[in-house]
Amino acid sequence: MLSPALMAQTVAADAPVSPAVTKLVEDFAKGAKLQSEGLKLDLPVLGDNPASVPVKVSVTLPISERSYCEELIVIAESNPQPLASTFHFTPYMGTAEAAIRLRLIASQNIRALARMSDGKVLTARQFIEVAPGSCGL
């Protein structure tokens, strides 16, 4: 039997996506097929302070001069402005990872996308349940 947190995560992963989020993803992917491996999204299952939710994103593929992350974005799918952050990288950085804190309006999916220099677009998506008490909840 699944825990309530895992059940919520499973249900939320299938939740409908707003047209604004769909457009963000399509514009970022530029026609490339999204790959679900190679990008790690790390955030808590429960955000006890929705005004400051820690999120870490990292590309797990090897970074080289020929294959590196050019751009990475984080999307808070249910926030009024879904695009939460954008990061740009070069092959000389040696790694592609970012840590941020998000303000979330409600429980929702957080999505990260990374565009690699070889044309691959990596994606990761995770649901977070936020505790009421901030951001107008």
Secondary structure, DSSP 8 states (H G I E B T S, - for coil): ---HHHHHHHHHHTS---HHHHHHHHHHHTT--EESSSEEEE--SEES-TTSEEEEEEE-S---SSS-EEEEEEEETTSSS-EEEEEE--GGGS--EEEEEE--SSSEEEEEEEEETTS-EEEEEEEEEE-SSSTT-
